Amino acid sequence: MKTKLLITGGAGFIGSNLSARFLKKGFDVTIFDNFERLGTRENAKWLKSEYPNMNIITGDIRKYKELEKAVKGKDIIFHLAAQVAVTTSVLDPRTDFDINAFGTFNLLEATRTTKSKPLIIFTSTNKVYGEMEDVVIKEKKDTYAYRDYPEGISEKMNLDFHSPYGCSKGAADQYIRDYGRIYGIPTVVFRQSCIYGPRQFGIEDQGWIAWFIIATVLGKKITIYGDGKQVRDVLYIDDLVRLFEIAVSKKKKVAGKIYNVGGGKDNILSVWSQFGPILERLFGKTLTPAFADWRPGDQKVYVSDIRFVGKDLGWKPEIKVEKGIEKLYAWVMENKKLFEIFR
């Protein structure tokens, strides 16, 4: 009998890549998505063309009855559905809470009441650590860096939810963990850094690597919030999906764990001072972005310490930053028509 997967937010960037990987391997995959985000319908159409027998549910995680029906009989649940932008959460904190916190609670309750105990893999965020105001930052010519954390931020860093988005995802993060402890549901939390790659319909508020490429193709303005020297560790989607596969194969080992997941110290990129020249080389022209104030909760540096997940699961990123960006650029250039939805 095929292993049955449910992927909430399954038509999104990560969800569509994840769905394709498990469908190719012969799993029974159901995606659950409200299709409100740009690009989700295009991703679902692509998935259906490649795998006609896959299951698609149009649903909303804020509606308990829809989730209750969807989780029945599932062996593994990937919970990816979320409101994903900090700025959107500041403008509309209620909707942000309803989706990220209340929606996750609905999923957990729907799972708790099932006879089976499916593994729940939850995509959390580094934003649960807040601005880390006590962490000393060194300013360099083109970047920022930690003074005392050469390996990056580990899972031992204090939680400090900042921004409505940080609070809603942080609440979900902790509910996922505690339902594992209290109700015996096998759960694992991946606190992710910046993920990028094909099928990412990035926007200004989220998915910045993809957005800068898409915006340049469409001739739209690029806005840098802050000074462009802020640093992130970035992870190519294929490396993340491979980690998900490992987690599924090691269900008992990952249950109850929290992992920081990103490119780590060997895959860092500053938002513009380093990324800008890569874009200019790919497009063969000079690019001049606009600059705006820092956004709430934005970190000058965030680099994941990925030693724990590496040691525990034998995983590490394989695709280096420039190679990954080149692969994403090539996909965008090959699929320009898809991005007409942004006009």
HELIX and SHEET records of a PDB file:
HELIX    1   1 PHE A   13  LYS A   24  1                                  12    
HELIX    2   2 THR A   40  GLU A   50  1                                  11    
HELIX    3   3 TYR A   64  VAL A   71  1                                   8    
HELIX    4   4 VAL A   86  LEU A   91  1                                   6    
HELIX    5   5 PRO A   93  PHE A   97  1                                   5    
HELIX    6   6 ASP A   98  PHE A  102  3                                   5    
HELIX    7   7 GLY A  103  ARG A  112  1                                  10    
HELIX    8   8 ASN A  126  TYR A  129  5                                   4    
HELIX    9   9 SER A  163  TYR A  183  1                                  21    
HELIX   10  10 TRP A  208  LEU A  218  1                                  11    
HELIX   11  11 ILE A  237  SER A  249  1                                  13    
HELIX   12  12 LYS A  251  VAL A  254  1                                   4    
HELIX   13  13 PHE A  275  PHE A  283  1                                   9    
HELIX   14  14 ARG A  307  LEU A  313  1                                   7    
HELIX   15  15 VAL A  321  GLU A  334  1                                  14    
HELIX   16  16 LYS A  336  PHE A  342  5                                   7    
SHEET    1   A 7 ASN A  55  THR A  58  0                                        
SHEET    2   A 7 ASP A  28  ASP A  33  1                                        
SHEET    3   A 7 LYS A   4  THR A   8  1                                        
SHEET    4   A 7 ILE A  76  HIS A  79  1                                        
SHEET    5   A 7 LEU A 119  THR A 125  1                                        
SHEET    6   A 7 THR A 187  GLN A 192  1                                        
SHEET    7   A 7 ILE A 258  VAL A 261  1                                        
SHEET    1   B 2 ILE A 137  GLU A 139  0                                        
SHEET    2   B 2 TYR A 144  TYR A 146 -1                                        
SHEET    1   C 3 CYS A 194  TYR A 196  0                                        
SHEET    2   C 3 VAL A 231  TYR A 236  1                                        
SHEET    3   C 3 ILE A 268  SER A 270 -1                                        
SHEET    1   D 3 CYS A 194  TYR A 196  0                                        
SHEET    2   D 3 VAL A 231  TYR A 236  1                                        
SHEET    3   D 3 VAL A 301  TYR A 302  1                                        
SHEET    1   E 2 THR A 223  TYR A 225  0                                        
SHEET    2   E 2 ALA A 290  ALA A 292  1                                        
END                                                                             
